[in-house]
Amino acid sequence: WPRMAQAQFARDAAMAELLRRHHAPRGIVLLAGNGHVRRDIGVPRWLALDTRQVAARPAFAVLQISALAVGLLALVLLYWSHSTDHQQTKHFGDDQEYLTVVYSLLRHGSPEFVTGDDAAMLWHLPRSWRKSLVRKFKPAEAPYGYYRALDGRYYGWHFFTYPAFVAPMRAALGERYDSYRAHHYFNLIAVSLALLSIFQLRERLSLALGLALLAAATPVVWFLPYAHTEPFVFALGLLTITFYMRERTHAAVGCTALAATQFQPLAPIAWFMVAEWLWKHRTALRLQATRRRMLLRAVALVSLACVVFAPGLFYFSRFGTPNLIAREGLASLSLLSGSKLLWMFLDPNGGMLAYTPGLLLLTLWAAGRCGLRIARGARDDLWGLGILACALFEMYASTCQRNWNHPTLGVSRYVVYTIAPLLFFLTRELLAKERAWVTGVCVSAALALQLVVHVENGYFAYRANDAAHHSRLAKYVLSHWPGLYSPPPEVFCERTLQRCPLDANANPAGELYPIIWRDGSGRARKVLTDCNSAHTLERQTWTPEERATLERALAPCTGSTPKYVAL
């Protein structure tokens, strides 16, 4: 630390000693500057009291301005939600299950499907929705995504944490609104409150404002109108950041554990925070004077983290398996893929580089700076890299999904699930660090990049599931540099054939191959095929150069492994 900072630390220690010597049983109030009342390096650090007894409150006017800014954003989003041009016209992904569970909880207080739950839900949906859900709701049958348990009852394959939170909103709206509006308004309120909570990071309020705006500029806002879990998980992730940075580790673990009940790859983050808390309080856990109180807090923390096991226990008790999605073959450890992880970053159709470039580059910069500090001996920063490692593990665990390409709203939903953990890492690394002006410039540049993405794609533009189409950026890359883009076969198949969902990995006979992408002039630029289907290429018309390229690429090829050829 600089010598001036060390002098400030000495003043903090002197003030702490004065407070400790003269404080009355009813307490004492310290009025000091922002730096002196910080819990990590200020007077609370030197006090023998719990730091929660000392409150650091910024100017009331600053909080008013921050709340007004986020409130205006919420009003804009609410106005947008009422616009007929932005209303959802058909179902998206598995939203029919989340909609049905809400009515099940309201009608009989259980996530179990009972005859009539689907009819009650469908009755309050627009006609266009009912038409799009015909294949998922059949008379005298359980809806799509529901399965018969060992006791004969039917349950959905997604856990019901999100519908349980939406149910009070649905009850409050009554019969006046469509079924999906409850999810829409709940998503809007949850994300707005979570953004507002970031302003509780008062030590560096200007940086907190930048991070809040960066969070609001991510593509998660595109998912707000849908009855899906992405905004719910994102909001809990932002609350985790706020609670953690305010030293409310128990609340932070609880929020992450709730998010993990809807998206299980987030579970390691909850247990990582538990491990960090136990390590930092290991001395207090051994001291006789504080052992009992600290053990009780440790037990409470571990109990909160154990919430992540609730879905597995629920399904194991009713189906004999901890995961229905895995049992039905839609997720498997055999599908884990490093190439999928790479394309989560690089894919122009739904990756981070195309839709969250500011967040990605800012994360790389912060990770590099953190690595340099560790190389210079700052071992405490290893915990920060641990958060980043958990985020990368969450991304890798997401690749076990079979329906990798479907559904998307521009960006992949698995990228959306990763945004909050990356913001967690950034907040931990960027707050309370030296050279605040450099950090401010980097955050501003990242925010500018994100705004460019929204200008290009439309911040408030209604978008349906676009998993059956290549993005404009992907088309440009395929037209000019086809050799640079070789995504997982499922992505290329579904978007080129414009058929979604389609499992290209389960195509042993090769009846779909070859799959050829052509540019605007009709010229073939990219071919996906396997050796068993190579003979069908003779049916196409090729130039001599293209024929020679195909022959060279497929000459050593054997078997049914998909292979790309750039022309």
MOMO-V918702 format. One record per pair of residues at least 24 apart in sequence whose ideal C-beta (glycine too) atoms are under 10 Angstrom apart, sorted by the first residue. I is the first residue (numbers start at 1). GAP is how many residues later the second one is. Records with the same first field share a line. If there is no record, write none. Layout:
I = GAP  GAP
This chain:
1 = 40  433
2 = 432
5 = 30  36  429
8 = 25  27  28  33  34
9 = 26  27  32  33  36  37
11 = 24  25  31  32
12 = 24  25  26  29  30  31  32  33  34  35
13 = 30  32  33  34
14 = 29  32
15 = 27  28  31  32
16 = 26  27  28  29  30  31  32  33  38
17 = 26  29  30
18 = 25
19 = 24  27  28  29  30  35
20 = 26  27  28  29
23 = 24  26  30
27 = 26  27
28 = 25  26
29 = 25  26
30 = 24  25  26
32 = 24
34 = 24  25  168  169  170  171
35 = 168
37 = 165  166
38 = 164  165  166  394
39 = 164  206  207  208  393
40 = 163  205  207  391  392
41 = 162  391
42 = 161
44 = 203
50 = 197
51 = 196
52 = 194  195  196
56 = 146  147  190
57 = 145
58 = 141  142  144  145  147
59 = 143  146
62 = 137  140  143  144  147
63 = 133  136  137  139  142
65 = 134  140  144
66 = 129  130  132  133  134  139  142  143  146
67 = 129  132
69 = 126  127  130  140  143  144  147
70 = 121  122  123  124  125  126  127  128  129  139  142  143  146
71 = 121  125
73 = 115  118  119  122  123  139  140  143  148
74 = 114  115  117  118  119  121  122
75 = 117
76 = 383  384
77 = 107  110  111  112  114  115  139  144  147  148  382  383
78 = 106  107  110  111  114
79 = 381
80 = 108  141  144  145  379  380  381  382
81 = 100  103  104  106  107  143  144  379
82 = 99  102
83 = 377  379
84 = 378
85 = 375  376  377
86 = 138  139  374  375  376  377
87 = 39  41  91  93  94  97  138  375
88 = 38  40  41  90  92  93  95  96  137  138  139  374  376
89 = 37  38  39  40  42  43  373  375
90 = 35  36  38  39  40  41  42  43  374  375
91 = 34  37  38  39  40  41  42  45  89  135  136  316  374
92 = 40  88  131  133  134  135  136  315  317  371  372  373
93 = 130  133  134  135  136  137  310  313  314  315  316  320  372  374
94 = 42  50  51  62  63  64  133  134  135  313
95 = 34  38  84  85  88  131  132  133  134  312
96 = 25  26  29  33  36  37  40  41  47  48  49  60  83  84  131
97 = 39  46  47  48  49  59  60  61  63  66  130
98 = 47  58  60  62  64  65  68  82  85  128  129  130  131  134  164
99 = 25  26  30  34  44  64  67  71  79  80  81  83  84  128
100 = 36  37  42  43  44  45  46  56  63  79
101 = 44  45  54  55  57  58  59  61  62  63  65  66
102 = 58  60  61  62  63  64  65  66  67  68  69  77  78  80  81  84  125
103 = 60  64  67  76
104 = 50  51  52  56  59  63
105 = 55  58  59  61  62  63  65  66
106 = 57  61  62  64  65
109 = 58
110 = 43  45  50
111 = 42  43  44  45  47  48  49  52  53  203
112 = 34  37  39  41  42  43  44  48  206
113 = 29  30  32  33  34  35  40  41  42  43
114 = 39  40
115 = 25  26  27  39
117 = 25  26  29  37
118 = 24  25  28
120 = 59
121 = 49  58  59
122 = 57
123 = 52  56
124 = 46  49  51  52  53  54  55  56  57  58
125 = 53  54  55
126 = 52  53  54
129 = 49  50  51
145 = 179  180  183
146 = 178
147 = 168  171  172  177  180  181
148 = 170  171
149 = 166  168  169  170  171  175
150 = 167  168  169  170
151 = 166  167  168
153 = 165
155 = 159  160  163  164  169
156 = 168
157 = 158  162  166  167  168  169  170  171  173
158 = 71  103  104  153  166  167
159 = 70  101  102  103  104  105  151  152  153  155  156  165
160 = 101  102  151  154
161 = 68  71  72  75  96  97  98  99  100  101  146  149  150
162 = 24  25  28  65  66  67  68  69  70  71  96  97  99  100
163 = 64  66  69  99
164 = 97
165 = 25  67  70  71  93
166 = 24  61  66
179 = 48
180 = 45  46  47
181 = 44  46
182 = 45
183 = 41  42  43  44  45  46  48  49
184 = 40  41  42  43  47
185 = 39
186 = 38  41  45  46  49
187 = 33  34  36  37  38  39  40  41  42  43  44  45  47  48
188 = 33  36  37  43
189 = 42  46
190 = 34  41  42  43  44  45  46  48  49
191 = 24  25  29  30  32  33  39  40  41  43  44  47
192 = 24  32  43
193 = 42  45  46
194 = 37  38  40  41  42  43  44  45  46  47  48  61  226
195 = 39  40  43
196 = 42  46
197 = 38  41  42  43  44  45  46  49
198 = 40  41  43  44  47  225  229
199 = 43
200 = 41  42  43  45  46  48
201 = 40  41  44  45  226  230  231
202 = 43  44
203 = 42  43  228  229
204 = 223  226  227  228  229  232  235  236
206 = 230  233  234  237
207 = 219  220  223  224  225  226  229  232  233  236
208 = 33  34  37  219  222  223
209 = 234
210 = 220  229  230  232  233  234  236  237
211 = 27  30  151  212  215  216  219  220  232  235  236
212 = 26  211
213 = 230  231  233  234  237  238
214 = 142  144  145  148  205  209  212  229  230  232  233  235  236  237
215 = 26  144  204  205  208  211  212  232  235
216 = 231  234  243
217 = 139  141  142  229  230  231  232  233  234  235  236  237  242
218 = 137  138  140  141  193  197  198  201  202  204  205  232  235  236
219 = 131  133  135  136  137  140  189  190  191  192  193  194  196  197  200  231  234  235  238  240  244
220 = 136  189  191  193  195  196  197  199  200
221 = 188  233  238  239
222 = 133  186  187  188  189  194  232  235  236  237  238  239  240  241
223 = 186  188  190  193  240
225 = 184  237  238
226 = 181  183  187  238  239
228 = 34  179  181  185  188
229 = 30  32  33  34  184  187  188
230 = 32  33  179  181  183  184  185  186  187  189
231 = 185
232 = 26  27  30  31
233 = 25  26  27  28  29  30  33  180  183  184  186  187
234 = 25  182  183  185  186  189
235 = 24  185
236 = 24  25  26  27  30  184
237 = 26  29  32  180  181  182  183  184  185  186  187
238 = 181  182  185  186  189
239 = 181
240 = 26  29  30  33  180  181  183  184  187
241 = 179  180  182  183  184  185  186  187  190
242 = 185
243 = 30
244 = 29  32  33  143  180  183  184
245 = 179  182  183  186  187
247 = 30
249 = 24  25  27  28  31  32  48  52  55
250 = 24  27  47  50  51  53  54  55
251 = 53
252 = 25  49  52  172
253 = 24  47  48  49  50  51  52  53  54  55
254 = 46  47  49  50  51  53
255 = 49  165
256 = 48  49  51  52  134  164  165  168
257 = 46  47  48  49  50  51  52  53
258 = 46  49  50  52
259 = 48  49  158  161  162
260 = 45  47  48  49  50  51  134
261 = 46  47  48  49  50  51  53
262 = 49  155
263 = 131  134  135  150  151  153  154  155
264 = 44  45  47  48  58  59  61  67  130  133  134
265 = 125  126  128  129  130  131  132  133  134  135  149  152  153  156
266 = 42  124  125  127  128  131  151  152  154  155
267 = 38  40  41  42  44  45  123  126  127  130
268 = 40  118  121  122  123  125  126  129  153
269 = 36  39  117  118  121  122  124  125  151  152  155
270 = 31  34  35  36  37  38  120
271 = 31  34  35  37  119
272 = 33  111  114  115  117  118  121
273 = 28  31  32  110  113  114  117  151
274 = 24  27  28  30  31  32
275 = 30  108  111
276 = 107  110  111
277 = 24  25
278 = 24
279 = 104
280 = 100  103
325 = 75  76  77  78
326 = 74
328 = 74
329 = 73  174  177
330 = 70  71  72  73  173
331 = 66  67  68  69  70  71  72
332 = 68  69  70
333 = 64  67
334 = 66
335 = 64  65  66  67  69  153  170
336 = 60  61  62  63  64  65
337 = 59  62  63  67  151
338 = 58  61
339 = 60  147  148  149
340 = 55  56  58  59  60  61  64  74  147  148  150  151
341 = 51  54  55  56  57  58  73
342 = 57  145  146
343 = 56  61  69  142  143  144  145  148
344 = 48  51  52  54  55  60  68  70  71  74
345 = 50  70  73
346 = 138  139  141
347 = 58  64  65  68  124  126  127  138  140  141  144
348 = 122  123  124  125  126  127  128  129  130  136  137  139
349 = 56  59  61  62  63  117  118  120  121  122  124  125  126  128  136  138  142  143  145  146
350 = 54  55  58  59  60  61  62  63  64  65  66  116  117  121  124  137  141  145
351 = 60  61  63  64  122  123  136
352 = 43  59  60  63  66  67  70
353 = 120
354 = 56  57  58  61  99  102  103  117  118  119  120  123
355 = 53  54  55  56  57  60  61  64  95  98  99  101  102  116  118
356 = 55  59  60  62  63  66  90  93  94  97
357 = 89  92  93  95  96
358 = 84  85  86  87  88  89  90  91  92  93  94  95
359 = 56  59  60  63  64  67  87  88  90  91  94
360 = 55  62  86  89
361 = 81  84  85  88
362 = 60  61  63  64  67  68  77  80  81  83  84  85  87  88
363 = 25  28  55  58  59  60  62  63  66  83
365 = 61  64  65  73  74  77  80  81
366 = 56  59  60  61  62  63  64  67  73  76  77
367 = 55  58  59  62
369 = 60  61  64  66  69  70  73
370 = 55  58  59  63
373 = 56  60
381 = 47  48  52
383 = 45
384 = 40  41  42  44  45
385 = 40  44
386 = 39  42
387 = 34  35  37  38  39  40  41  42
388 = 33  34  36  37  38  40  41
389 = 36
390 = 31  34  35
391 = 26  27  28  29  30  31  32  33  34
392 = 26  29  30
393 = 28
394 = 24  26  27  28
395 = 26  27
399 = 89
402 = 88  99  101  103  104
403 = 64  87  91  97  98  99  100
404 = 63  83  84  85  86  87  90  97  99  100  101
405 = 62  63  82  83  84  85  86  87  88  89  90  95  96  97  98  99
406 = 59  61  62  84  85  88  94  95  96  97
407 = 57  58  59  60  61  93  94
408 = 55  57  58  59  60  61  63  83  87  92
409 = 48  53  54  55  56  57  58
410 = 43  47  48  51  53  56  61
411 = 42  46  55  60
412 = 55  79
413 = 54
465 = 35  36
466 = 29  34
467 = 24  27  28  31  33  34  35
468 = 26  27  28  29  30  31  32  33  34
469 = 25  26  27  29  31
470 = 24  25  26  28  47
471 = 24
474 = 43
475 = 42  44  45  50
476 = 43
477 = 48  49
478 = 39  40  41  47  48  88
479 = 38  39  40  41  42  44  46  47
480 = 39  45
481 = 44  85
482 = 35  37  42  43  44  45  82  83  84  85
483 = 42  43  81  82  83  84
484 = 82
485 = 32  40  41  79  81
486 = 40  42  76  77  78  79  80
487 = 41  77
488 = 74
489 = 24  26  39  41  72  73  74  75
490 = 72
492 = 25  34  36  70  72
493 = 35  69
496 = 30  32
504 = 24  58
505 = 57
507 = 26  53  55
508 = 24  52
509 = 24  51
510 = 24  26  50  52
511 = 25
513 = 24  47  49  50
514 = 25  26  36  51
515 = 47  49
516 = 24  49  51
517 = 50
518 = 49
523 = 44
524 = 26  41  43
525 = 41  42
526 = 38  39  40  41
527 = 26  27  36  37  38  39  40
528 = 34  35  36  37
529 = 24  25  28  33  34  35  36
530 = 24  27  28  29  30  31  32  33
531 = 24  25  26  27  28  29  30  31  32
532 = 25  26  27  28  29
533 = 27  29
534 = 29
537 = 28
542 = 25
543 = 24
